[in-house]
Amino acid sequence: MPPADDPEVYSFAQIPPPAVPGAVPPPGTPFDFRTALLQNGAVELKWKCQNPAGASGTIYEVTR
């Protein structure tokens, strides 16, 4: 059996190799911000954003 980092492992497992990730443009600019103070003291942030096609799973890092 080939090692896990060997490209032959996919043919050995009889599965297609993963697709090569393509370049995705940067995420859109968030708008329509909403905030709420929850009963447990946490602050809830919500916004809308039109992201480019193929940008599913966009992650935003929010710091204070």
Secondary structure per residue as TSV (DSSP state, phi and psi in degrees):
chain	resnum	aa	ss	phi	psi
A	1	M	-	360.0	133.9
A	2	P	-	-72.5	155.3
A	3	P	-	-64.9	158.5
A	4	A	T	-60.7	-26.8
A	5	D	T	-89.5	2.7
A	6	D	S	-84.9	127.0
A	7	P	T	-58.1	-22.2
A	8	E	H	-67.7	-16.2
A	9	V	H	-60.1	-30.9
A	10	Y	H	-68.9	-43.0
A	11	S	H	-69.2	-34.7
A	12	F	H	-62.9	-38.8
A	13	A	H	-83.2	-4.6
A	14	Q	T	59.5	42.2
A	15	I	-	-131.4	152.5
A	16	P	-	-72.4	148.7
A	17	P	-	-67.6	156.9
A	18	P	-	-64.5	150.0
A	19	A	-	-67.1	145.8
A	20	V	-	-73.6	124.9
A	21	P	-	-64.4	139.0
A	22	G	-	-97.9	168.6
A	23	A	-	-75.1	131.8
A	24	V	-	-116.3	133.9
A	25	P	-	-60.0	162.4
A	26	P	-	-61.0	156.4
A	27	P	-	-64.1	160.1
A	28	G	-	-70.0	175.6
A	29	T	-	-89.4	122.8
A	30	P	-	-62.8	149.1
A	31	F	E	-148.7	174.7
A	32	D	E	55.6	54.1
A	33	F	E	-68.8	140.4
A	34	R	E	-136.2	141.8
A	35	T	E	-128.6	154.8
A	36	A	E	-148.9	141.6
A	37	L	E	-96.8	115.2
A	38	L	-	-80.7	162.4
A	39	Q	T	-62.7	-26.0
A	40	N	T	-85.7	4.8
A	41	G	S	92.9	-6.6
A	42	A	-	-76.4	152.5
A	43	V	E	-103.8	127.5
A	44	E	E	-99.8	128.2
A	45	L	E	-113.3	133.8
A	46	K	E	-135.7	148.0
A	47	W	E	-157.3	168.8
A	48	K	E	-112.5	155.0
A	49	C	-	-161.8	134.1
A	50	Q	-	-94.9	104.3
A	51	N	-	-92.2	154.3
A	52	P	-	-65.2	158.4
A	53	A	T	-57.0	138.3
A	54	G	T	85.9	3.4
A	55	A	-	-101.2	36.5
A	56	S	T	-68.0	148.1
A	57	G	T	77.6	27.0
A	58	T	-	-63.9	134.2
A	59	I	-	-113.6	132.0
A	60	Y	-	-110.4	134.3
A	61	E	-	-99.4	117.7
A	62	V	-	-108.9	123.6
A	63	T	-	-122.2	160.3
A	64	R	-	-112.5	360.0
